[in-house]
Amino acid sequence: MNTAQPRIFVAGHRGLVGSAIVRVLHAQGHTNIVTRTHAELELTDQAQVRAFFAAEHVDQVYLAAARVGGIHANHVYPAEFIYDNTMVQANVVHEAWRSGVHKLLFLGSSCIYPRLAAQPIREEYLMNGMLEPTNEPYAMAKIAGIKLCESYNRQYGTDYRSVMPTNLYGPGDNYHPHNSHVIPALLRRFHEAKKGAAREVVIWGSGKAMREFLYVDDMAAASVYVMQLARDSYGAHTTPMHSHLNVGTGEDTTIGDLARLVGRTVGYRGDIVFDTSKPDGTPRKLLDVSKLTSLGWSARMPLELGLQHAYRAFLDTNKLY
């Protein structure tokens, strides 16, 4: 073990983003990485989190642990989404501070912004309007996470940063038929339709809603990049509405076009039908990434190639297919 390296705790290392952050850190030569499974450390339990930080002497934290899901999961489990995420964030941020951790990166979500925010969405649009009702509890928890980092920086002089990713996809995703996000859900649905020779695939909503998608390894690279920026180059850590950074591609596509692209990626040749009785969610959600671009980072993976990688990862994850 190289003790000269920072001791880095990646919370949520088995999740989509956390596992990608571990890959990036390993690629950069970091070996002093601390991880815990959910069974080993319950992050909603303050006593367990306090004991962990007291024992592990961590230098840096990537807070990628979260309860996540798509429209269906957010609708069915709103209490779990707001409670679990709020408790995880409060426990990890507070106990990191108590144990002397000076650097932390909190990973939020673009759903923190108002449902009808002007496009593309700038960081300062936070709390300037009503949230999207279908994921409001989750969004409120993530807003609280930003404010936790701001507040500890203001009061204690810590260096806790926040990044707000757009919609993510890639290796390590959740392919549950009801509780997953749009790209993994579509990959599974089209794959099963191809295998079953289904005549059509039904997509929720009109297909007109627009979304931006970021390959998860790009998100991980951005997270590590932001964590490693010099403090004075990062910006105003404590200024409300300006302490977080958007992370995305700066480009979006309609759900309809995305579905057709996923269908081609999988090799499905049937029809695509849009069920307009189901909700579209936010009409459009494109992040303004000029702030991060000005700091020297931009996404690299194009959507079509990223979907090919994601489909291969799906097949590797689901060997029975």
C-alpha positions as CSV (number, residue, x, y, z in Angstrom):
1,M,0.0,0.0,0.0
2,N,1.3,3.4,-0.9
3,T,0.6,5.5,2.2
4,A,1.6,8.7,0.4
5,Q,-1.6,8.5,-1.5
6,P,-4.8,9.9,-0.1
7,R,-7.1,7.3,1.6
8,I,-10.3,7.6,-0.5
9,F,-13.7,6.3,0.5
10,V,-16.0,5.7,-2.4
11,A,-19.5,5.4,-0.9
12,G,-21.7,3.4,-3.2
13,H,-18.9,1.6,-5.0
14,R,-21.2,-1.1,-6.4
15,G,-23.5,1.4,-8.0
16,L,-23.5,2.8,-11.5
17,V,-21.4,5.9,-10.7
18,G,-19.5,4.6,-7.7
19,S,-18.1,1.6,-9.6
20,A,-17.0,3.9,-12.5
21,I,-15.3,6.2,-10.1
22,V,-13.3,3.2,-8.7
23,R,-12.3,2.3,-12.2
24,V,-11.1,5.8,-12.9
25,L,-9.2,6.0,-9.6
26,H,-7.5,2.7,-10.3
27,A,-6.6,3.8,-13.8
28,Q,-4.9,6.8,-12.3
29,G,-2.8,4.6,-10.0
30,H,-4.8,5.0,-6.7
31,T,-4.6,1.9,-4.6
32,N,-5.6,3.3,-1.2
33,I,-9.3,3.0,-1.8
34,V,-11.8,2.1,0.9
35,T,-15.2,0.5,0.0
36,R,-18.0,-1.1,1.9
37,T,-21.0,-3.0,0.7
38,H,-24.5,-2.2,2.0
39,A,-24.3,-5.3,4.2
40,E,-21.0,-4.1,5.7
41,L,-22.1,-0.5,6.3
42,E,-25.6,0.8,6.5
43,L,-25.2,4.5,5.6
44,T,-28.6,5.5,7.0
45,D,-27.4,4.4,10.4
46,Q,-25.5,7.3,12.0
47,A,-23.8,5.1,14.6
48,Q,-22.4,2.8,12.0
49,V,-21.2,5.7,9.8
50,R,-19.5,7.3,12.8
51,A,-17.7,4.1,13.8
52,F,-16.6,3.6,10.2
53,F,-15.0,7.1,9.9
54,A,-13.4,6.8,13.3
55,A,-11.8,3.5,12.3
56,E,-10.7,4.1,8.7
57,H,-9.0,7.5,8.9
58,V,-10.2,8.6,5.5
59,D,-8.8,11.6,3.6
60,Q,-11.3,12.0,0.8
61,V,-14.9,10.9,0.2
62,Y,-16.8,10.4,-3.1
63,L,-20.5,10.3,-2.0
64,A,-22.0,8.3,-4.8
65,A,-24.3,6.2,-2.6
66,A,-28.0,6.8,-3.3
67,R,-31.4,5.2,-3.7
68,V,-32.2,5.8,-7.4
69,G,-34.8,4.8,-9.9
70,G,-37.0,5.9,-12.8
71,I,-40.4,7.4,-12.9
72,H,-42.2,4.2,-11.7
73,A,-39.9,3.7,-8.7
74,N,-40.1,7.3,-7.7
75,H,-43.9,7.1,-7.9
76,V,-44.2,3.9,-5.8
77,Y,-41.5,4.6,-3.2
78,P,-41.5,8.3,-2.5
79,A,-40.9,8.0,1.2
80,E,-37.9,5.7,0.8
81,F,-36.4,8.0,-1.8
82,I,-36.6,11.1,0.4
83,Y,-35.7,9.3,3.7
84,D,-32.9,7.1,2.5
85,N,-31.1,9.7,0.5
86,T,-31.5,12.5,3.1
87,M,-30.2,10.2,5.9
88,V,-27.2,8.9,3.8
89,Q,-26.1,12.4,2.9
90,A,-26.5,13.8,6.4
91,N,-24.6,10.9,8.0
92,V,-21.8,10.8,5.5
93,V,-21.2,14.6,5.4
94,H,-21.5,15.1,9.1
95,E,-19.4,12.1,10.1
96,A,-16.8,12.9,7.5
97,W,-16.5,16.4,9.0
98,R,-16.3,15.0,12.6
99,S,-13.4,12.7,11.6
100,G,-11.5,15.5,10.0
101,V,-12.1,14.7,6.3
102,H,-11.4,18.0,4.4
103,K,-12.3,16.9,0.9
104,L,-15.6,15.4,-0.2
105,L,-17.4,15.2,-3.5
106,F,-21.2,14.9,-3.4
107,L,-23.0,13.5,-6.5
108,G,-26.5,15.0,-7.0
109,S,-28.8,14.9,-10.0
110,S,-30.2,17.2,-12.6
111,C,-33.7,16.6,-11.3
112,I,-32.9,19.3,-8.7
113,Y,-33.9,22.0,-11.2
114,P,-37.4,23.3,-11.8
115,R,-39.6,21.3,-14.1
116,L,-40.0,24.3,-16.5
117,A,-36.5,25.7,-16.2
118,A,-35.2,27.7,-19.1
119,Q,-33.0,25.6,-21.4
120,P,-30.2,24.9,-21.2
121,I,-30.3,24.8,-17.4
122,R,-27.7,26.9,-15.6
123,E,-26.6,26.2,-12.1
124,E,-28.2,29.4,-10.8
125,Y,-31.7,28.2,-11.8
126,L,-31.8,26.0,-8.7
127,M,-35.0,26.6,-6.6
128,N,-36.3,29.1,-9.1
129,G,-39.5,27.2,-9.8
130,M,-41.6,24.1,-9.1
131,L,-39.9,20.7,-9.2
132,E,-41.1,17.8,-11.5
133,P,-43.8,16.0,-9.4
134,T,-42.8,12.5,-10.4
135,N,-39.4,12.7,-8.7
136,E,-39.9,15.6,-6.2
137,P,-38.9,13.7,-3.0
138,Y,-35.7,12.5,-4.6
139,A,-34.9,16.0,-5.9
140,M,-35.6,17.6,-2.5
141,A,-33.1,15.2,-0.9
142,K,-30.4,16.0,-3.5
143,I,-31.0,19.8,-3.0
144,A,-30.5,19.2,0.7
145,G,-27.2,17.5,-0.1
146,I,-25.9,20.5,-2.0
147,K,-26.9,22.7,1.0
148,L,-25.2,20.4,3.4
149,C,-21.9,20.8,1.5
150,E,-22.4,24.6,1.3
151,S,-23.2,24.9,4.9
152,Y,-20.3,22.9,6.2
153,N,-18.0,24.8,3.9
154,R,-19.3,28.1,5.2
155,Q,-19.2,27.2,8.9
156,Y,-16.2,24.9,9.1
157,G,-14.0,25.8,6.1
158,T,-14.2,22.3,4.6
159,D,-13.8,21.7,0.8
160,Y,-17.0,19.8,0.0
161,R,-17.9,20.0,-3.7
162,S,-21.1,19.0,-5.5
163,V,-21.6,17.8,-9.1
164,M,-25.0,17.5,-10.8
165,P,-25.0,14.8,-13.5
166,T,-27.5,14.6,-16.3
167,N,-29.1,11.2,-17.0
168,L,-26.5,8.5,-16.8
169,Y,-26.1,5.0,-18.4
170,G,-23.4,2.4,-19.0
171,P,-21.7,-0.6,-17.2
172,G,-23.1,-1.3,-13.8
173,D,-26.6,-0.1,-14.5
174,N,-29.8,-1.4,-13.0
175,Y,-31.8,-3.3,-15.6
176,H,-34.9,-4.0,-13.4
177,P,-38.0,-3.9,-15.6
178,H,-39.9,-1.4,-13.4
179,N,-37.3,0.4,-11.2
180,S,-34.6,1.3,-13.7
181,H,-33.9,4.5,-15.6
182,V,-34.8,5.0,-19.3
183,I,-31.8,3.6,-21.2
184,P,-31.3,0.4,-19.2
185,A,-35.1,-0.1,-19.2
186,L,-35.2,0.3,-23.0
187,L,-32.2,-2.0,-23.5
188,R,-33.9,-4.7,-21.6
189,R,-37.3,-4.2,-23.2
190,F,-36.0,-4.2,-26.8
191,H,-33.7,-7.1,-26.1
192,E,-36.6,-9.2,-24.7
193,A,-38.8,-8.1,-27.6
194,K,-36.1,-9.3,-30.1
195,K,-35.7,-12.6,-28.4
196,G,-39.4,-13.1,-28.2
197,A,-40.1,-11.9,-31.7
198,A,-42.5,-9.3,-30.4
199,R,-44.4,-7.3,-33.0
200,E,-44.1,-4.1,-31.1
201,V,-42.5,-2.4,-28.1
202,V,-44.6,0.1,-26.1
203,I,-42.8,3.2,-24.7
204,W,-44.3,5.3,-21.9
205,G,-45.3,8.8,-23.0
206,S,-45.5,10.6,-26.3
207,G,-41.8,10.3,-27.1
208,K,-41.5,14.0,-27.5
209,A,-39.8,14.7,-24.1
210,M,-36.1,15.6,-24.5
211,R,-33.3,14.2,-22.4
212,E,-29.5,14.4,-22.3
213,F,-27.5,11.3,-21.6
214,L,-24.0,10.9,-20.3
215,Y,-21.9,7.7,-20.4
216,V,-21.0,6.8,-16.8
217,D,-17.3,6.6,-17.3
218,D,-17.4,10.2,-18.5
219,M,-19.2,11.1,-15.3
220,A,-16.6,9.3,-13.2
221,A,-13.8,11.1,-15.1
222,A,-15.5,14.4,-14.5
223,S,-16.0,13.6,-10.8
224,V,-12.3,12.8,-10.3
225,Y,-11.3,15.9,-12.3
226,V,-13.5,18.2,-10.2
227,M,-12.2,16.7,-7.0
228,Q,-8.6,17.3,-8.0
229,L,-9.1,20.9,-9.1
230,A,-7.3,23.5,-7.1
231,R,-9.7,25.1,-4.6
232,D,-9.4,28.6,-5.9
233,S,-10.0,27.5,-9.5
234,Y,-13.2,25.5,-8.6
235,G,-15.2,28.6,-7.7
236,A,-17.4,29.8,-4.8
237,H,-18.0,26.7,-2.7
238,T,-20.2,28.5,-0.2
239,T,-22.2,30.8,-2.4
240,P,-25.9,29.6,-2.5
241,M,-27.0,28.6,-6.1
242,H,-23.4,28.7,-7.4
243,S,-21.5,26.0,-5.4
244,H,-22.4,23.1,-7.6
245,L,-21.3,22.1,-11.1
246,N,-23.4,20.6,-13.9
247,V,-22.0,17.6,-15.7
248,G,-23.3,16.5,-19.1
249,T,-22.7,16.5,-22.8
250,G,-24.5,19.7,-23.7
251,E,-26.6,17.8,-26.2
252,D,-30.0,16.2,-26.0
253,T,-32.4,13.9,-27.9
254,T,-36.1,13.0,-27.9
255,I,-37.2,9.9,-26.1
256,G,-38.6,8.8,-29.4
257,D,-35.3,9.1,-31.2
258,L,-33.6,7.4,-28.3
259,A,-36.0,4.5,-28.5
260,R,-35.3,4.1,-32.2
261,L,-31.5,4.2,-31.6
262,V,-31.7,1.6,-28.8
263,G,-33.9,-0.6,-31.1
264,R,-31.2,-0.4,-33.8
265,T,-28.4,-1.0,-31.3
266,V,-30.2,-4.2,-30.0
267,G,-31.2,-5.3,-33.5
268,Y,-35.0,-5.2,-32.9
269,R,-37.0,-4.9,-36.2
270,G,-40.6,-4.6,-34.9
271,D,-42.7,-1.5,-34.3
272,I,-42.4,1.1,-31.6
273,V,-45.6,2.4,-30.1
274,F,-45.9,5.4,-27.7
275,D,-48.5,5.2,-24.9
276,T,-49.6,8.8,-24.5
277,S,-51.7,7.8,-21.4
278,K,-48.5,7.6,-19.5
279,P,-46.5,10.6,-18.2
280,D,-43.6,12.2,-20.1
281,G,-42.1,13.7,-17.0
282,T,-40.2,17.0,-17.5
283,P,-40.7,18.2,-21.1
284,R,-36.9,19.0,-21.6
285,K,-33.9,18.8,-19.4
286,L,-30.6,19.9,-21.0
287,L,-27.8,21.1,-18.8
288,D,-25.7,24.1,-19.4
289,V,-22.2,22.7,-19.0
290,S,-20.2,25.8,-19.8
291,K,-19.0,26.3,-16.3
292,L,-17.3,22.9,-16.2
293,T,-16.1,23.3,-19.8
294,S,-14.4,26.5,-18.8
295,L,-12.6,24.5,-16.1
296,G,-11.1,22.2,-18.7
297,W,-13.3,19.2,-18.9
298,S,-15.8,18.0,-21.5
299,A,-17.5,14.6,-22.3
300,R,-16.0,12.3,-24.8
301,M,-18.4,9.4,-25.4
302,P,-21.0,9.9,-28.2
303,L,-24.4,8.4,-27.5
304,E,-24.5,5.8,-30.3
305,L,-21.1,4.3,-29.3
306,G,-22.0,4.6,-25.6
307,L,-25.2,2.6,-26.2
308,Q,-23.2,-0.2,-27.9
309,H,-21.0,-0.4,-24.9
310,A,-24.0,-0.3,-22.6
311,Y,-25.7,-3.2,-24.5
312,R,-22.6,-5.3,-24.3
313,A,-22.5,-4.6,-20.6
314,F,-26.1,-5.6,-20.3
315,L,-25.4,-8.9,-22.1
316,D,-22.4,-9.6,-19.8
317,T,-24.6,-8.9,-16.8
318,N,-27.5,-11.0,-17.9
319,K,-25.8,-14.2,-19.0
320,L,-29.0,-16.1,-19.3
321,Y,-29.9,-13.9,-22.3
